[in-house]
């Protein structure tokens, strides 16, 4: 059987014909019996008894009958639960306006006078039954969707469909099918929200009157309903209702769970963020705001502003990782710097994931957390500094120098360029330590490091090997050995002059000069770090042997590359 056949009940409709004149009943059976199931009865009491036994699709009711007239019969029928919604046609010889109005006021659907025209009666019955069947179809559809109907006459009040399976009440005891407006049956705490929703709709700010609100049901309990309606005419709003108690309870549990998680995260200092990806706003908890000195009262921040807080050097990588998470569903994990409102950078470790996607896979919601790792980064940097830099002067130490020298050799090999390395030893340094003490010796080493740093390019390396031994490495010089040596000698003579200026060590002025050994190095096969350092060291000792305070050039490189 087709669905519409089931819903519209294509079987013969049943009609209860009530008349004290047998001839009229026979005429109705002859006229309507082909199309409808006619059940004739001759009195109002018989009609009541028939309705207690079964339901009918329509009642045709005579007005003037002995014992119980049509008006009284209809009043008693309406008291029967099984009668609700059944259409009634009065069929009578009383052709006067007063009776017709009384019948219609009592709830009759039509009023036909005798003698009647059979064809006209058939059409009126067909129209009424078609309307009833459509109403039943609508009721089934609404019931299947767990919805019902209401109307709101702004000048009169709200009327609820009588078939509402979840009746409302004003006082908690009596079922209310009509009331002044929604505020009369809603929870006191929801009254302002109802007023605002109706005001926004009536003023044109919202496309519909819609709100989730708690309404009082029989027994006095409060239940969440969604109310939705629009104008149907100038002063009438018609809409649907829907019980959303289960959804509201689920939302409440979710909020409580999120609130508990938020409290835990606040206690641990974790900053939480929640981003509806299609929206330009990201939500944060109080801990996130505190990390960066933002006011805790403002938990929503524009996405563009949040990204702008990231250090410009870190932002491209953060945006790349976000893209990977959103598009390729990769977990988001990054460490980067975020600018505090007071001007300094806060190192954070952030992680997150997409927790909701649309049917087409596009991201809808992403959540994550971050924590302050500034202290961890400080310790890591301190470890790196201790491992790679001289603790006294702050210059790169032997380990970092060797790493950079290996890179320079490889760079020479790729680019067919040359580099230069100077080995520097401060003259009479031991005498300084023996006469003025090691603290003055340290002062001199610190000043030497400062002068060396000022004499070289950013790409060059000035390092301390230990004691009073320093090294300068000059990468990316000319491939022509003569040009490379000329540039290296220019730097070496500058260093010689700078380091030969007197040193103010506390209250003492002290003179010291450097002995400098210079060698070039290439990327040729067999070129090694140890070989380069030995050549420069040998040239430095030659400078000391020949009188100090001078630059000596390694001849072994020149001879090997002649």
HELIX and SHEET records of a PDB file:
HELIX    1   1 UNK A    3  UNK A    8  1                                   6    
HELIX    2   2 UNK A   22  UNK A   32  1                                  11    
HELIX    3   3 UNK A   44  UNK A   53  1                                  10    
HELIX    4   4 UNK A   70  UNK A   77  1                                   8    
HELIX    5   5 UNK A   81  UNK A   83  5                                   3    
HELIX    6   6 UNK A   97  UNK A  106  1                                  10    
HELIX    7   7 UNK A  118  UNK A  144  1                                  27    
HELIX    8   8 UNK A  182  UNK A  184  5                                   3    
HELIX    9   9 UNK A  188  UNK A  190  5                                   3    
HELIX   10  10 UNK A  191  UNK A  202  1                                  12    
HELIX   11  11 UNK A  245  UNK A  268  1                                  24    
HELIX   12  12 UNK A  286  UNK A  291  1                                   6    
HELIX   13  13 UNK A  303  UNK A  308  1                                   6    
HELIX   14  14 UNK A  312  UNK A  328  1                                  17    
HELIX   15  15 UNK A  374  UNK A  388  1                                  15    
HELIX   16  16 UNK A  398  UNK A  415  1                                  18    
HELIX   17  17 UNK A  429  UNK A  436  1                                   8    
HELIX   18  18 UNK A  438  UNK A  455  1                                  18    
HELIX   19  19 UNK A  481  UNK A  499  1                                  19    
HELIX   20  20 UNK A  529  UNK A  545  1                                  17    
HELIX   21  21 UNK A  555  UNK A  560  1                                   6    
SHEET    1   A 5 UNK A  37  UNK A  41  0                                        
SHEET    2   A 5 UNK A  14  UNK A  18  1                                        
SHEET    3   A 5 UNK A  58  UNK A  61  1                                        
SHEET    4   A 5 UNK A  87  UNK A  92  1                                        
SHEET    5   A 5 UNK A 110  UNK A 113  1                                        
SHEET    1   B 6 UNK A 178  UNK A 179  0                                        
SHEET    2   B 6 UNK A 157  UNK A 160 -1                                        
SHEET    3   B 6 UNK A 147  UNK A 153 -1                                        
SHEET    4   B 6 UNK A 236  UNK A 243 -1                                        
SHEET    5   B 6 UNK A 222  UNK A 231 -1                                        
SHEET    6   B 6 UNK A 209  UNK A 216 -1                                        
SHEET    1   C 2 UNK A 168  UNK A 169  0                                        
SHEET    2   C 2 UNK A 175  UNK A 176 -1                                        
SHEET    1   D 6 UNK A 300  UNK A 302  0                                        
SHEET    2   D 6 UNK A 281  UNK A 284 -1                                        
SHEET    3   D 6 UNK A 271  UNK A 276 -1                                        
SHEET    4   D 6 UNK A 363  UNK A 372 -1                                        
SHEET    5   D 6 UNK A 345  UNK A 357 -1                                        
SHEET    6   D 6 UNK A 332  UNK A 339 -1                                        
SHEET    1   E 5 UNK A 461  UNK A 466  0                                        
SHEET    2   E 5 UNK A 469  UNK A 477 -1                                        
SHEET    3   E 5 UNK A 418  UNK A 426 -1                                        
SHEET    4   E 5 UNK A 514  UNK A 521 -1                                        
SHEET    5   E 5 UNK A 550  UNK A 553  1                                        
SHEET    1   F 2 UNK A 503  UNK A 505  0                                        
SHEET    2   F 2 UNK A 508  UNK A 510 -1                                        
END                                                                             
